[in-house]
Every structure is written in C-alpha cells, then in structure tokens.
Amino acid sequence: MLLTTSKHLTGILLKILKWSLVALFLWLAFRDVDLEGLTRAFARYDMTAVAGMFLIYLPGYALQAFRLRFLCQREAALGACFNVVFLGFFLNNVLPAKLGELGKVVYLRQKVGFRGARSLAIVFWERFFDVNAIVLLAVYGAVVYQIDYLVYSLLLGVLVLWSYIALAHLRPGVVAALIRLVPGQQLRLFVGDATQQLQRRASPHFFGVLGLYTAVCLAHLIAFQAAGLYWLADLNLGLWDCLAASAVFVLGLILPTTPGALGVAEAAMVLALRPFYVPKETALALGLTLHMVIYIPGVLGGMLVLARSKFSISSLRQQWREPM
C-alpha cells in the first residue's frame, strides 16, 4: 500500500515538474513580447514560403530512414525504417525524457524481429552519433554565446561513452569483468549482449559511413534553419552566424526537458538571435513557425504508425519490461 502511494505521489510530482518547466520556458519565450509586433512578424510571412519550408524539411525523414537502414545492415525494409523514425519522433514529442528511443527499440524487436540487444545497439549508435555532431556544432555556438558549461557536460558524456567503446574493443576482458559486476542475471545478460553488438560494429568503415550519414542529416537541418532565417524572416546573417544560431536552436530541440521541446525551442531561437540584435518578436515568430514545421509532419506520421502497429504507450512500456 505504501509503495503504491509512493509511486502515485512520484507520478504527480513528475507531472507538476514537467508542466512547471513548460510554463517556465513559455514565460521566458513570451516575456516582454509585444503581441502586436509578434502579429506583424507572422503577417509578413508568405504562405507559399511556409509551405516551402515543409517541403524543405520533409526529406530529413528520408535521410534518417536511410541511415537507420544502414544501421540495420539492410536487414530491415525501408518502410519499416520510416515507421521507426516517425514512431520515435511522435513518442519523443508527447512524452518527457526522450522516451521515443524506447519505442524504437520495442518496434525493432516486435515488428522487425531483431533481438532486444541488437535493437538497443542500433538506437544507441544513431543517438550517439547525433550527440557527437551536436557537440561539435555546439562548441562553436558556445564560443559565440559563452555557454561553455553546457558543452563541457555534453563533452564529458561523449568522452565516457567513447572510452567504454574503446575499452570494449581493445580490452574485452576488462569489460567482461565489469559486466559481471552488473546486478541481476537478466540485466547482466542483456548488458553483455548489447556490448557484443557494439564490439561487432566498431570499425573505421562503420564509423566513417555512419559519420557521413549523420553529417548529411545535420547539414540538412542547418540548411532548413538557414532557409527560415533568410527566406521567412528575411535576416541577413553570415554563414558562421547562421551556424551559431542553428547550434542553439538544435540544442533547444533535442534537450530532454519538456514534451516536444514546447517553449524550449522558441526560447532557444530568441536566445540564438539576441546577439545579432534581432527583435524578440521576429525571433519568436520564426522559432514558433520552424518548430511547427518540424512538429506537425512527425507527429501525424507517428500517430499513423502507432495506430497501424496497434501499439499503445502502456503496451510499449509493458513490452520494454519483457525479456530481451
């Protein structure tokens, strides 16, 4: 009884924290905003240009699906890879803490037929290289915006993971000894199996190809944001300034804070354009528009995949708890 009450209270507190963060970031984004100026900023947008932004962003899903198929060693159909991309996007944008990665693992295991450890390794490599690319971009952004502490935290996490990968490849005996210290036989077997999957894929060719795919995905996202800056908002920023603004906006999109980065992405865009003396209303209008262009197709596609797969969020969590 006490345990059930504790879990219930924890759930309530997490929900309060989540929506408190939403309120905080929305307040930061809309604080001191001239609503008439915001309306004028939206009114300046050409609807043809807004529709064009959707067309510019949509190929990004294809790039991610092709990258995922490479990670699956072409053993998964391209359509299934699209489903995984959309499902992950949808869950990440309706649940906190990036739980869409859990959905990807479950889908690869249940619908594609991969073992749980292999599915986890695929999702790990996908997200790990994304983090590497974002960190590299954020290093430049940190120089411009002087937010070194955030980049140092990301760099530390990346360094720890690279160290484990190197250790697993160069000193498998040491890693095997560490795995034996993992509590619980089921978890120990799972960690060992997942480590074997990492060891099998760790090669210069694999890193090079995956790095190229990731660079193309990131370049597409930067090009999309540049189109928003130049085409929608009619801002004349240089290439390096555009990269810096993109770094901050991307960080706002990917940080596991609020569902769908609600409020965070908009606040990030305001912060990104502040050093270039862009009016807050112009920056906020651009952030809201780009966020919706990214958000709407992914969520609609994910809802369709979820309905066709006959998954529910509760069933995904239940399947995650099943033996891998």
C-alpha angles and dihedrals in degrees: 000000000000091000092051091050091048092052091048092051091047090053091050092049092050091051091049090049092048095051091041088059090048090052092046095052093043089052091050091049097046100033113126091358117154102228092202090052090048090051091050090050090054092044091058091062117103110225089219088059091049090051088048090055089059090052091049093051100043096075087063090075090054091050090052092047092052090049091050091050089054089052088051088054087241090291091120123069116250090240090056089051090053088051091052092050094050094042092051092048093050095048092045089054099048099037131053127243096034094283089166087089087064089054092051091053092049093047093050089049099044104033104026096036101235121146115258094248092051091048091050091049091051092052090043094055091046094052095036093058090044089056091048091052093046092048091053090050092043092054089066091043091051091057090054098041100029096232095137095148093067094049092047090054091051092045091052092052092048091048092052092051094046089049091054091047091050091046092050090052100041102030108027091162092061091049091048089054091050091049090055088062092060109110119240126033096242093050091043092053091047094050090047092050092047091050090053089053089053092048093052094054098041104108137121091250093051093047092046096050094042090047090053092050090049093048090052091050091050093045089053091052091049091047089051091053092044089054088053092050096046104029105033104027095029092224118161102216125157122244095260092046089051090052091051093049090047091052093057095043092049091050089052090052098048104038109108097238118109128010109275089001085277108189092354096082092047092048089048091054091050089050092045094055098039095089089056092055093244111162112256091236092055092048093046093049090051093047093050093047096047091045092054092046088055095039105047103056093042095050094045091048091047093049089053092050091047092051094046092046091051090228124145126194090248092049091049090055091047093050090048089059092053119098113281 
